[in-house]
Amino acid sequence: MALDIKKFVVRFVEETRDHINRLNDGLAALESGSADKENINAIFRSAHTIKGSSRMLKLGSITETAHKLEDVMGGLRDGTLQFNPALGQLLYRSVDALAALVDTLAETSDGIHLPPPDAALCAALTQAAAGQATDAAAPSAEQNEPAVAALVAEVEEVHTATPEPAVAQAQPRAITATVDAKLKTAETVRVRLSKLDELVKLMGEVVSSHARMRQRLLEVRDIERELLKNGDERAASSLHRFALTLKDDVQAQEVLMDELHDKTLLMRMLPLAIVFEPAARMVRELARSVGKQVECVVNGAEIELDRQMIDKLSDPIIHLIRNGIDHGLETPDKRIAVGKATQGRLTLSARQDGGWVLIEVNDDGNGIALAAVRDKAIKKNFITAEKAAVMSDQEIVDLIFLPGFSTNAIITDLSGRGVGMDVVKQCVIDDLQGSVSVETLPGAGTTFALRLPLSLAVMRVLLVEANGLPFGFTAQYVAELLRLPSQAQMTVADRNAVIIRNEFVPVVPLAELLHIPAHLVHPRKTKIAASGEMLLVVLRIRNEKIAVQVDDLLDERDMVIKPLPEHLRQLPMVSGMVTTGKNELVSVLHAPALLDVAQRVRNQAVRAEAATHAAENHYNVLVVDDSLNTREIEKDVLEAHGYRVTLAEDGLDGLRKALEGDFDAVLTDVEMPNMDGFSLTAELRQEEKYRHTPIVIITSREKEADKQRGIQAGADAYIVKGDFDQSSLVDTLRTLLG
């Protein structure tokens, strides 16, 4: 990947100027005779660091000068070269040359316009280092000085373009070149991270406390209404004018405060390159250690995250890299055997998606061996054989996140201890308030996707009410808010669902999901129920959705999420607490954990129902739909009646799976990417084995013309999602399958 140095120049300039200051201080100590061995080592390390950092950024002039300086400092460190005033003069000149190059870099912001390295200076440094290194014994200072003095004189002769200014005679070291006598101020200031963290935390508290100002405004409004109710219109009018002024002040303060807070957070944002670049080097080292050839590709390293997030990302990324190299990528001989290039590829990528950052670690290896995962889980008593038999592929893949799980037959330095993937999930979900998902294809590779918020300092929070109790959701998970008539709800596989834009979305009352006792039911809930409406918060977690039914919406704004106390951090569904304007503590719910609980409840119901119909039939059904929610719900309905179900995510995927397997029936949506349902139906009818196979179209299209098109394509039945009834679907399949 071509490195855009402009992103890193500012940091390089800051750090290099620090090293230049250390070089000057170290040389001054050498000159005064007070330098010890550690001082010389420190000077050498600074020169070495400047050389290495500039080489990564392709800053050739700085690299060359620092390299020559490092060689001389190496001689001083090893004792093959002794310090003397003439050598000190040459070293000072080298540091000045580096400083001038760094100043030029700071002004141009790239390495293209840097002047070439000073040839005479580099030659003098080379001769000084090499000439002394050839002696068998370390020469004395008196022996060194004449030769070095001659080298310095040579450099001075090259550099002297005009008579040396008189002011230079008073300087402690000889400077013969014309000096531009002006002071340059730095564009940046280095601040301790602890101080910056304190500032961000304080700013977050200011944002949080502003809620109390808004609450005071609401209280003034309440007093105004009370005065009007009591007939004191004069006082109410005066209070109304005050309330309007207070409202303007609160809103103006909020605008300024939000801007200040945003700029404060930007100060702590860092590019993902800080994590990705060292990780890329680690990939190469780990691959060599296990005899594999791996190319590491990095994309999106310029994406920025809060430093608080960056600090916690290192361990998950390392675990995923180890997993990809050890479990995912094959050895060169195995790759050749299956027709792949000998060199595998591991890709680290990042992109911003609204208020989220999506980080993916992908390998082009053999994919996750589902059978091996299933067998190991049974062997380690994580699941029973009976449960494993009815688990979906995705459920089997998710087993790798269990603590202590590993498919390695032997423990090595790289993996096999059963520690790693559970750490990834815990860190991403608990510490970073994100989510992690896995996609794997046999023979094609595996992708781990981490979905993370941009910052944890302050987050947008939606406050809702369920059974009289307040709860919060971070806004990143909230897809939409809906009011729907109660009649829009349908029962599918013993669970409630609604149709939202051609997609089945499960509905779960929040009070039921959290097991809030019925005696806490609030009068507002009774009022909403009487209105015949449902208030739904649709949460989106990765590619899945769940509609959480609540009683009321309370507020939506930026809030400081405080971590749970130590003794409560094992609560999986609560990610933290926020404080309202009334100083109430409100639990912020973790949407992925809510989805997991809802899915477990649903799966238990489906499996219990499936057990009663297990012997009813042995038909294999292919379900094709681009909505994950719709696929899963239709799968639940069919499995509850004993059908074996395979899922496909679009028409093209459905056609491939149909041709690779044998299915007794096909259910397909119409509107899908790559290939729509009409085209899929027509293509299947061209295949001999599917010429008479029942094909059912399930879609939200209600027009008669669409129904006729489906029939013409070869469909045996056409079901509109708005009229969906699981009994009619099962009855239709029974009729078509005889």
Summary of the structure (lengths in Angstrom):
residues: 738
radius of gyration: 34.5
end to end distance: 59.2
largest distance: 108.4
contacts: 2302
relative contact order: 0.05
helix: 52%
strand: 19%
